Amino acid sequence: MMAAPLGIDEAAELARGFHALGDAVRLRVLSMLAAASAGEICVCDFVAPLGRTQGTVSHHLKILSDAGLVHGDRRGKWVWYSLDRERLAALKGALEA
């Protein structure tokens, strides 16, 4: 049970995060990142396992990034992505409150 009702800004921020989770491809991206032994994956390494084009993968990663769920680090022409575990924990905590 929540201690207090959500404020407008807090609700909007949580909704953006939960909306980003509402897609099977994006959930697969997050699971791949969670399982990555190095803690990060190059954008190029998502294409084949997801069976999507580079453009589609980039679109999904942008949604996840805008929601604060992943971070990208550009290295040359490629971007390496990692999870924002604190943001994921905050979403989980909102459900447990």
PyMOL CGO cylinders between C-alpha atoms (Angstrom):
from pymol import cmd
from pymol.cgo import CYLINDER

trace = [
    CYLINDER, 0.00, 0.00, 0.00, 1.34, 3.44, -0.93, 0.3, 1, 1, 1, 1, 1, 1,
    CYLINDER, 1.34, 3.44, -0.93, 2.11, 5.88, 1.85, 0.3, 1, 1, 1, 1, 1, 1,
    CYLINDER, 2.11, 5.88, 1.85, 0.70, 8.75, -0.24, 0.3, 1, 1, 1, 1, 1, 1,
    CYLINDER, 0.70, 8.75, -0.24, -0.87, 9.18, -3.67, 0.3, 1, 1, 1, 1, 1, 1,
    CYLINDER, -0.87, 9.18, -3.67, 1.52, 9.85, -6.54, 0.3, 1, 1, 1, 1, 1, 1,
    CYLINDER, 1.52, 9.85, -6.54, 2.08, 13.44, -7.56, 0.3, 1, 1, 1, 1, 1, 1,
    CYLINDER, 2.08, 13.44, -7.56, 1.60, 14.49, -11.18, 0.3, 1, 1, 1, 1, 1, 1,
    CYLINDER, 1.60, 14.49, -11.18, 5.32, 14.59, -11.99, 0.3, 1, 1, 1, 1, 1, 1,
    CYLINDER, 5.32, 14.59, -11.99, 6.10, 11.32, -10.24, 0.3, 1, 1, 1, 1, 1, 1,
    CYLINDER, 6.10, 11.32, -10.24, 3.21, 9.56, -11.99, 0.3, 1, 1, 1, 1, 1, 1,
    CYLINDER, 3.21, 9.56, -11.99, 4.32, 10.89, -15.39, 0.3, 1, 1, 1, 1, 1, 1,
    CYLINDER, 4.32, 10.89, -15.39, 7.91, 9.72, -14.81, 0.3, 1, 1, 1, 1, 1, 1,
    CYLINDER, 7.91, 9.72, -14.81, 6.80, 6.26, -13.74, 0.3, 1, 1, 1, 1, 1, 1,
    CYLINDER, 6.80, 6.26, -13.74, 4.39, 6.02, -16.67, 0.3, 1, 1, 1, 1, 1, 1,
    CYLINDER, 4.39, 6.02, -16.67, 7.20, 6.78, -19.13, 0.3, 1, 1, 1, 1, 1, 1,
    CYLINDER, 7.20, 6.78, -19.13, 9.26, 3.96, -17.67, 0.3, 1, 1, 1, 1, 1, 1,
    CYLINDER, 9.26, 3.96, -17.67, 6.40, 1.47, -17.65, 0.3, 1, 1, 1, 1, 1, 1,
    CYLINDER, 6.40, 1.47, -17.65, 5.39, 2.45, -21.19, 0.3, 1, 1, 1, 1, 1, 1,
    CYLINDER, 5.39, 2.45, -21.19, 8.91, 1.63, -22.38, 0.3, 1, 1, 1, 1, 1, 1,
    CYLINDER, 8.91, 1.63, -22.38, 8.56, -1.82, -20.82, 0.3, 1, 1, 1, 1, 1, 1,
    CYLINDER, 8.56, -1.82, -20.82, 5.34, -2.51, -22.73, 0.3, 1, 1, 1, 1, 1, 1,
    CYLINDER, 5.34, -2.51, -22.73, 6.99, -3.97, -25.82, 0.3, 1, 1, 1, 1, 1, 1,
    CYLINDER, 6.99, -3.97, -25.82, 8.37, -7.48, -26.32, 0.3, 1, 1, 1, 1, 1, 1,
    CYLINDER, 8.37, -7.48, -26.32, 11.45, -6.30, -28.27, 0.3, 1, 1, 1, 1, 1, 1,
    CYLINDER, 11.45, -6.30, -28.27, 12.38, -3.81, -25.57, 0.3, 1, 1, 1, 1, 1, 1,
    CYLINDER, 12.38, -3.81, -25.57, 11.93, -6.45, -22.87, 0.3, 1, 1, 1, 1, 1, 1,
    CYLINDER, 11.93, -6.45, -22.87, 14.26, -8.72, -24.83, 0.3, 1, 1, 1, 1, 1, 1,
    CYLINDER, 14.26, -8.72, -24.83, 16.81, -5.89, -25.07, 0.3, 1, 1, 1, 1, 1, 1,
    CYLINDER, 16.81, -5.89, -25.07, 16.67, -5.40, -21.31, 0.3, 1, 1, 1, 1, 1, 1,
    CYLINDER, 16.67, -5.40, -21.31, 17.03, -9.14, -20.68, 0.3, 1, 1, 1, 1, 1, 1,
    CYLINDER, 17.03, -9.14, -20.68, 20.04, -9.29, -23.00, 0.3, 1, 1, 1, 1, 1, 1,
    CYLINDER, 20.04, -9.29, -23.00, 21.66, -6.39, -21.16, 0.3, 1, 1, 1, 1, 1, 1,
    CYLINDER, 21.66, -6.39, -21.16, 20.90, -7.96, -17.78, 0.3, 1, 1, 1, 1, 1, 1,
    CYLINDER, 20.90, -7.96, -17.78, 22.59, -11.19, -18.92, 0.3, 1, 1, 1, 1, 1, 1,
    CYLINDER, 22.59, -11.19, -18.92, 25.60, -9.49, -20.54, 0.3, 1, 1, 1, 1, 1, 1,
    CYLINDER, 25.60, -9.49, -20.54, 28.76, -10.69, -18.81, 0.3, 1, 1, 1, 1, 1, 1,
    CYLINDER, 28.76, -10.69, -18.81, 30.54, -7.40, -19.53, 0.3, 1, 1, 1, 1, 1, 1,
    CYLINDER, 30.54, -7.40, -19.53, 27.52, -5.38, -18.38, 0.3, 1, 1, 1, 1, 1, 1,
    CYLINDER, 27.52, -5.38, -18.38, 27.14, -3.75, -21.78, 0.3, 1, 1, 1, 1, 1, 1,
    CYLINDER, 27.14, -3.75, -21.78, 26.36, -4.64, -25.38, 0.3, 1, 1, 1, 1, 1, 1,
    CYLINDER, 26.36, -4.64, -25.38, 27.23, -2.91, -28.65, 0.3, 1, 1, 1, 1, 1, 1,
    CYLINDER, 27.23, -2.91, -28.65, 24.19, -1.79, -30.62, 0.3, 1, 1, 1, 1, 1, 1,
    CYLINDER, 24.19, -1.79, -30.62, 25.45, -3.90, -33.52, 0.3, 1, 1, 1, 1, 1, 1,
    CYLINDER, 25.45, -3.90, -33.52, 25.13, -7.05, -31.40, 0.3, 1, 1, 1, 1, 1, 1,
    CYLINDER, 25.13, -7.05, -31.40, 21.36, -6.66, -30.94, 0.3, 1, 1, 1, 1, 1, 1,
    CYLINDER, 21.36, -6.66, -30.94, 20.42, -6.87, -34.63, 0.3, 1, 1, 1, 1, 1, 1,
    CYLINDER, 20.42, -6.87, -34.63, 20.81, -10.61, -35.31, 0.3, 1, 1, 1, 1, 1, 1,
    CYLINDER, 20.81, -10.61, -35.31, 19.42, -11.96, -31.99, 0.3, 1, 1, 1, 1, 1, 1,
    CYLINDER, 19.42, -11.96, -31.99, 16.39, -9.68, -32.20, 0.3, 1, 1, 1, 1, 1, 1,
    CYLINDER, 16.39, -9.68, -32.20, 15.81, -10.31, -35.90, 0.3, 1, 1, 1, 1, 1, 1,
    CYLINDER, 15.81, -10.31, -35.90, 15.28, -6.58, -36.47, 0.3, 1, 1, 1, 1, 1, 1,
    CYLINDER, 15.28, -6.58, -36.47, 16.99, -3.99, -38.64, 0.3, 1, 1, 1, 1, 1, 1,
    CYLINDER, 16.99, -3.99, -38.64, 19.58, -1.61, -37.23, 0.3, 1, 1, 1, 1, 1, 1,
    CYLINDER, 19.58, -1.61, -37.23, 17.05, 1.23, -37.51, 0.3, 1, 1, 1, 1, 1, 1,
    CYLINDER, 17.05, 1.23, -37.51, 14.39, -0.67, -35.57, 0.3, 1, 1, 1, 1, 1, 1,
    CYLINDER, 14.39, -0.67, -35.57, 16.86, -1.65, -32.86, 0.3, 1, 1, 1, 1, 1, 1,
    CYLINDER, 16.86, -1.65, -32.86, 18.01, 1.97, -32.57, 0.3, 1, 1, 1, 1, 1, 1,
    CYLINDER, 18.01, 1.97, -32.57, 14.38, 3.11, -32.28, 0.3, 1, 1, 1, 1, 1, 1,
    CYLINDER, 14.38, 3.11, -32.28, 13.75, 0.73, -29.38, 0.3, 1, 1, 1, 1, 1, 1,
    CYLINDER, 13.75, 0.73, -29.38, 17.01, 1.70, -27.67, 0.3, 1, 1, 1, 1, 1, 1,
    CYLINDER, 17.01, 1.70, -27.67, 16.06, 5.38, -27.96, 0.3, 1, 1, 1, 1, 1, 1,
    CYLINDER, 16.06, 5.38, -27.96, 12.74, 4.71, -26.22, 0.3, 1, 1, 1, 1, 1, 1,
    CYLINDER, 12.74, 4.71, -26.22, 14.55, 2.82, -23.46, 0.3, 1, 1, 1, 1, 1, 1,
    CYLINDER, 14.55, 2.82, -23.46, 17.13, 5.57, -23.18, 0.3, 1, 1, 1, 1, 1, 1,
    CYLINDER, 17.13, 5.57, -23.18, 14.52, 8.35, -23.07, 0.3, 1, 1, 1, 1, 1, 1,
    CYLINDER, 14.52, 8.35, -23.07, 12.80, 6.43, -20.26, 0.3, 1, 1, 1, 1, 1, 1,
    CYLINDER, 12.80, 6.43, -20.26, 16.10, 6.31, -18.38, 0.3, 1, 1, 1, 1, 1, 1,
    CYLINDER, 16.10, 6.31, -18.38, 16.31, 2.51, -18.47, 0.3, 1, 1, 1, 1, 1, 1,
    CYLINDER, 16.31, 2.51, -18.47, 19.53, 2.25, -20.48, 0.3, 1, 1, 1, 1, 1, 1,
    CYLINDER, 19.53, 2.25, -20.48, 22.58, 4.42, -21.10, 0.3, 1, 1, 1, 1, 1, 1,
    CYLINDER, 22.58, 4.42, -21.10, 24.58, 4.64, -24.29, 0.3, 1, 1, 1, 1, 1, 1,
    CYLINDER, 24.58, 4.64, -24.29, 28.31, 5.28, -24.58, 0.3, 1, 1, 1, 1, 1, 1,
    CYLINDER, 28.31, 5.28, -24.58, 29.51, 6.20, -28.08, 0.3, 1, 1, 1, 1, 1, 1,
    CYLINDER, 29.51, 6.20, -28.08, 32.84, 4.66, -29.03, 0.3, 1, 1, 1, 1, 1, 1,
    CYLINDER, 32.84, 4.66, -29.03, 33.81, 5.50, -32.56, 0.3, 1, 1, 1, 1, 1, 1,
    CYLINDER, 33.81, 5.50, -32.56, 30.89, 4.67, -34.83, 0.3, 1, 1, 1, 1, 1, 1,
    CYLINDER, 30.89, 4.67, -34.83, 29.19, 2.29, -32.37, 0.3, 1, 1, 1, 1, 1, 1,
    CYLINDER, 29.19, 2.29, -32.37, 27.21, 2.87, -29.19, 0.3, 1, 1, 1, 1, 1, 1,
    CYLINDER, 27.21, 2.87, -29.19, 27.53, 0.49, -26.26, 0.3, 1, 1, 1, 1, 1, 1,
    CYLINDER, 27.53, 0.49, -26.26, 24.47, 0.16, -24.03, 0.3, 1, 1, 1, 1, 1, 1,
    CYLINDER, 24.47, 0.16, -24.03, 24.13, -0.74, -20.36, 0.3, 1, 1, 1, 1, 1, 1,
    CYLINDER, 24.13, -0.74, -20.36, 21.21, -0.97, -17.94, 0.3, 1, 1, 1, 1, 1, 1,
    CYLINDER, 21.21, -0.97, -17.94, 20.36, 1.73, -15.47, 0.3, 1, 1, 1, 1, 1, 1,
    CYLINDER, 20.36, 1.73, -15.47, 19.77, -0.64, -12.57, 0.3, 1, 1, 1, 1, 1, 1,
    CYLINDER, 19.77, -0.64, -12.57, 18.74, 2.17, -10.22, 0.3, 1, 1, 1, 1, 1, 1,
    CYLINDER, 18.74, 2.17, -10.22, 15.96, 3.25, -12.59, 0.3, 1, 1, 1, 1, 1, 1,
    CYLINDER, 15.96, 3.25, -12.59, 14.73, -0.34, -12.92, 0.3, 1, 1, 1, 1, 1, 1,
    CYLINDER, 14.73, -0.34, -12.92, 14.79, -0.68, -9.14, 0.3, 1, 1, 1, 1, 1, 1,
    CYLINDER, 14.79, -0.68, -9.14, 12.75, 2.53, -8.81, 0.3, 1, 1, 1, 1, 1, 1,
    CYLINDER, 12.75, 2.53, -8.81, 10.07, 1.12, -11.14, 0.3, 1, 1, 1, 1, 1, 1,
    CYLINDER, 10.07, 1.12, -11.14, 10.03, -2.12, -9.21, 0.3, 1, 1, 1, 1, 1, 1,
    CYLINDER, 10.03, -2.12, -9.21, 9.83, -0.21, -5.94, 0.3, 1, 1, 1, 1, 1, 1,
    CYLINDER, 9.83, -0.21, -5.94, 6.83, 1.76, -7.18, 0.3, 1, 1, 1, 1, 1, 1,
    CYLINDER, 6.83, 1.76, -7.18, 4.97, -1.52, -7.63, 0.3, 1, 1, 1, 1, 1, 1,
    CYLINDER, 4.97, -1.52, -7.63, 5.95, -2.78, -4.19, 0.3, 1, 1, 1, 1, 1, 1,
    CYLINDER, 5.95, -2.78, -4.19, 5.10, 0.39, -2.29, 0.3, 1, 1, 1, 1, 1, 1,
]
cmd.load_cgo(trace, "trace")
